[in-house]
Amino acid sequence: MQHQKGAEFHPALNQSAIQATFQKGINATIDSYIAFFDNDHQHATQLDRWL
């Protein structure tokens, strides 16, 4: 789960190479497993625009 212990980046990861991070789900009431849309396909994430 986001914002929980275990969800953070590994301390050995070179974080200076990270340009952006994206939340997988926009709507907290819908489980989402797709990086581009919530499972209801009504809300897009920012990943498609960034790519």
Backbone bond lengths (Angstrom), bond angles and torsions (degrees), N, CA, C in turn:
res aa  C-N    CA-C-N  psi(-1)  N-CA   C-N-CA  omega(-1)  CA-C   N-CA-C  phi
1 M - - - 1.450 - - 1.520 109.16 -
2 Q 1.307 115.25 142.10 1.458 118.95 179.64 1.517 110.76 -64.84
3 H 1.300 115.36 151.41 1.468 123.78 179.95 1.529 112.46 64.66
4 Q 1.333 117.32 19.75 1.467 122.17 178.60 1.526 108.83 -116.31
5 K 1.329 115.70 158.35 1.461 119.52 174.94 1.529 107.54 -59.12
6 G 1.290 116.73 133.15 1.457 121.86 -177.06 1.519 112.43 100.93
7 A 1.324 117.41 -17.48 1.464 120.60 178.87 1.530 111.39 -91.66
8 E 1.323 116.89 -12.55 1.461 119.60 -177.54 1.533 110.06 -75.51
9 F 1.329 115.75 161.89 1.458 120.38 176.00 1.521 109.58 -65.77
10 H 1.309 116.39 146.98 1.460 121.41 176.99 1.528 108.53 -62.21
11 P 1.330 117.96 138.27 1.461 120.49 -176.76 1.535 113.87 -60.67
12 A 1.337 118.33 -25.42 1.464 120.93 -179.51 1.534 112.59 -83.68
13 L 1.325 117.21 -7.18 1.461 120.94 179.60 1.526 110.74 -69.27
14 N 1.310 117.06 133.76 1.465 121.65 176.51 1.525 107.95 -74.19
15 Q 1.302 117.32 91.55 1.461 121.95 -175.80 1.526 113.04 -73.71
16 S 1.325 118.06 -14.46 1.462 119.33 177.67 1.536 111.27 -67.58
17 A 1.319 117.46 -18.44 1.465 121.42 179.11 1.534 112.28 -83.99
18 I 1.323 117.98 -9.09 1.468 121.81 -178.02 1.529 109.11 -79.92
19 Q 1.327 115.98 122.93 1.458 120.67 -179.90 1.521 112.07 -95.01
20 A 1.332 117.11 -30.34 1.467 120.66 -178.23 1.522 108.91 -162.01
21 T 1.321 116.12 154.46 1.460 121.77 171.16 1.524 107.91 -127.23
22 F 1.322 116.17 151.49 1.457 121.18 -175.80 1.523 109.86 -134.43
23 Q 1.319 116.17 140.83 1.457 121.56 174.78 1.517 108.38 -81.39
24 K 1.320 116.17 136.29 1.456 120.34 -177.67 1.511 112.42 -70.34
25 G 1.301 117.64 -40.34 1.453 120.79 -178.91 1.518 111.39 -116.93
26 I 1.300 117.52 134.54 1.462 121.84 178.64 1.521 109.95 -88.30
27 N 1.314 116.92 -41.67 1.459 123.20 -177.06 1.530 109.31 -93.77
28 A 1.321 117.21 114.62 1.462 121.48 -176.84 1.525 113.77 -67.24
29 T 1.329 118.12 -15.78 1.468 120.61 -179.64 1.525 112.89 -88.94
30 I 1.331 117.12 -2.14 1.469 121.34 -178.82 1.517 108.75 -122.92
31 D 1.350 117.00 125.11 1.459 120.10 173.72 1.516 108.61 -65.91
32 S 1.309 116.65 134.84 1.461 120.27 -178.93 1.518 109.72 -131.42
33 Y 1.308 114.99 131.39 1.459 121.46 179.50 1.520 110.94 -120.20
34 I 1.314 117.32 2.34 1.454 122.95 -178.12 1.525 107.79 -108.66
35 A 1.312 117.18 136.21 1.463 120.79 -176.09 1.529 113.35 -76.89
36 F 1.336 118.33 -15.07 1.459 120.48 -174.67 1.529 114.05 -101.72
37 F 1.333 118.71 -26.57 1.459 123.10 -177.14 1.517 110.24 -144.04
38 D 1.346 116.53 154.25 1.452 119.95 164.85 1.523 107.63 -64.98
39 N 1.312 117.52 160.71 1.468 119.94 -178.75 1.519 113.22 -62.94
40 D 1.329 118.37 -18.10 1.468 119.10 176.49 1.535 111.88 -81.94
41 H 1.348 116.82 -4.46 1.473 123.80 179.82 1.529 112.74 56.51
42 Q 1.321 117.09 27.55 1.457 121.82 178.10 1.527 111.86 -103.71
43 H 1.328 116.80 -23.57 1.457 120.85 -175.87 1.526 109.79 -126.70
44 A 1.315 116.24 122.38 1.460 121.56 178.10 1.528 109.96 -87.82
45 T 1.316 115.74 149.57 1.459 119.96 171.74 1.530 107.48 -84.18
46 Q 1.302 116.51 179.32 1.467 121.04 179.10 1.532 112.23 -84.30
47 L 1.330 117.11 -7.23 1.452 120.93 -175.52 1.525 112.66 -60.53
48 D 1.315 118.65 -43.30 1.470 120.76 -178.67 1.527 111.48 -60.57
49 R 1.323 117.67 -41.72 1.469 121.03 178.91 1.526 111.54 -67.41
50 W 1.319 115.83 -39.11 1.460 120.21 -178.22 1.532 110.91 -66.05
51 L 1.333 116.02 -40.64 1.466 119.68 -179.60 1.507 110.80 -69.40
